[in-house]
Amino acid sequence: MKYIDAISAMGKQAVYDPKTYRPVNATNMEQVVANILWAEGSGANQYGDNGAAHGWGQFHKPAWTDATQHLGVQKDPAWAYGTGTRDLSKVRRAIQAYLERYVTEKRLGRKPTNEDYYRFYNRGFSGLNDSSVRVAPRYQTLLGLGNSPAPQQQQKAVQPAQQPVRQVSLSQQTPVPQKQRKTYTIKSGDTLWGLRNTLFPGKSWQDQQGMFTRFNPGVDMNRLRVGQSIYIE
């Protein structure tokens, strides 16, 4: 059975209706996905994050690209950003693929839990790697429901040409000795997008976020201040 067909078949196990759905203590990935859709509270044509996120699941374009690449459908016009993000069935598959691509046992050194999935989807690698990072109110509700491991599906997925640098256990992400590290000081006019592409060129935004978190543990990339120094290697 193809990966994408398998996910479609599983969709019957956890129906998400935005008008009636109530979150549950998830015991499978489909319930995790449904809970995330509830937490995002979005619709097919809604925009969030000042227009940077769109549709069901409030996907940002780079994250949608990551998910569709993992599914092997990135060249299908029906899955294009702005089109696929309006299709609830496609978004359900994309959320699962996005989580399964990055929240892995290999990366964490243990089986992922519901909390791992919720923290990553809401706050990215900063939320996944640092439990002190606060998540949005609806995700706080989900964290209070339970944290049993939510088993990932085992269908064969289309793998990226190169393994992301983030897919290593956290124990392997040891800080680089400070004497070998270069710094950058935030200047007036710097933007988050510009910094990512200047400091970590040629990487996906998730790789850039992962590298920043490794070099600057405990620092929120979304809250940098003018004059603040950060490590860039």
N, C-alpha and C positions, 0 to 999 in steps of 0.2 A: 504494500500500500504506500502510495506516495505520501510524503510528509504533510503537504498541504491538504490532501484529501483526508488524512487521518485527523487533523485538527478540525476540519469541517464536520466530520462524523461526531467528534466529541462535543460539538456545540450543543447537541441535544441534551447534554447532561446538566447544564446550568443556564437556564434561560434568563437573559437580562432584559427586564422591562423597566425603563427609566421612571415610569409612573408608580410601579408597585414593588420594585426590588428593595429588599432589606439585606444588609450585609450579614454574612455568617462567618463562623470560625472555619476557614477553608481547609478542606482535606484533600483537594486536588487542584491542579493548575487552572481548570475551568472556573472554579469558584474564586480563585485568586484574581483572575481576569475580570470576572463579574464584579468583585469587590472594588477593583481599581476603577472600573467604569462608573460605579456608584460614587466613589470618592471624587472623581473628576467632575461629575454632575453636568456633563456637557451634552450638546446635541449635534446633529449633522452639520449645521451651518454656523456654529458658534466659534468665536475666536477668543483666545485668552493670552495672558502675558503680553499685553500691549500689541496684540496682533501677531505674535511670534508662534502661537500654538493654534491648532485648528481641529475642528470636528470632534467626533467621538474619541474619547481618550486624550484629547488635547495634545496631540503629537506635535513636537517641533520637527521641522523639515529634516535636520540631520539624523534625528532618532528614527524617523520614518524610513529614511534611506538605509540605515543600518538594518532595520527590521525586514524590509523588502529584499535586501541583498541576502539576508540569512534564509529567506524563503525561496530565493531564486526567481523572484517575479519583478525585479526592479525595472525591467524593460517592457513590462506589460502596461499599456496605456490605462487599463482599468485600475491599476494600482498606483497611478501617478499621485503625487501629493496634491491635495485639493479635490481629488476625485475619489481615491480610495479612502481618504479620511472621512468621507461622508457616508461610507458604507459600513454599517455596524458589524456585519459578518467579517469583513476584511480587517477591520480594526481589532476585533477579538483575536484573530490569527496573528496580527502584527504585534499586539501587546505580548502575547505568549512567546513569539519568536524573539522579540527584543529582550525579554527577561532571560530566556534560555541561552541567548548568545552571550550575555555578560554576567549574570548572576549564577555562577557555576560552582560545583564542588571543587573543581581544580583551582579556581581562583581563591575560594574562601578557606580551603583546607578542611572542609566539613560539608555536610549536606545543607543546602540553602533552606531557610525557613520563610514563613509568611512575612515576618518582619523584614528580612533581607529584600524580598521582592517589593514590598511597599516603600521602604526607604529609598531603594534605588530608583523606582519609577518617579517618586515625588522629588527627590533631591539629588539624584545622580550618584556619582562615586563619593562625594563628600558625605552624603547621608548613609551610604552603605558602609563606608570605612570608619565613620565616627558616630557612635551612638548618641553623642551629646548634641548632634545637629538636630534641630527641631523640625518636625514635619508639619504639614498643614493640618488644620483641625479635623477634617474627615479622615485623614490617615491616622491621626491619633486615636480616633474611634476604632479603626481597624486593628491597630496595635493592641487595643484592649480586649479584642475578641479571642485571642489565642495565638500561640506562636509555634504550633507543631510544624514539623517539616512538611512542605507541600511538594510531593514527588513530581519531578519533571517527567515529561513523556520521552519515550525512547526511540521515536521514529527517526529515521535517517534524514538529516537536514543537509541542504547545500552549504558547503563550508566555504568561507572566504579564502582567497588565494594565499593570504598570509595570516598567521595567527595574531590576533591583537595582543599588544604588549601587556594589556591588563589581565590576560588569562593566565595568571600565575598565582600561586598561593600567597597570602598576605605575609607569611613568614619569610618569603623570599624578597619582599620589598623593603630591604634594609636601607636606611638613609645613606647617601653618599657622604664620606667624610667631608667636613666643612672646608678643609684646606683645598679641596679639589673643586669646590662649587662656585659657580658664577652667580651674580645677583643682578637684578634689574630694579630700578626705582620708578615707581608709578609717577607719570607726569600728567599735568593738566591736558585734557583733550584725548587721553588714552581711552579706548573703548574695549569692552570685553572681547568682542569679535576680533578687533585688531590685534590685541595682545596675544590671543590664542594663535593666530596665524603668523605673527611676527616671531614669537618665542618658540613655537612648536610647529614650524611649517611642514606641509605635506602630510599631516596627520588628520584623522577624523576628529570631530569635536569630542567624542568620547575618549579617544586616545589622549587628546590634549588635556582633558579634565583629569584623566587617570595619572598622567605625568605630573601635572601641577600638584595633585594631592600627594603623590609620592615625595616630591621635592619639598612640599610645604605642608606637612601634616598639621591638621587643626586650623588651617587658614581657609576661609571661605572665599573662593574666587569671585563670587558675586558681590562681595562687600569690600573690595580693595579701595584704599584711600590714596589721594595724591601725597607723595612723599614716602609712601610705604615701600620697603624693599622686600623683594621676593627672590627665592632661589629659582634658577632656570635650568639647572643641571645638577 
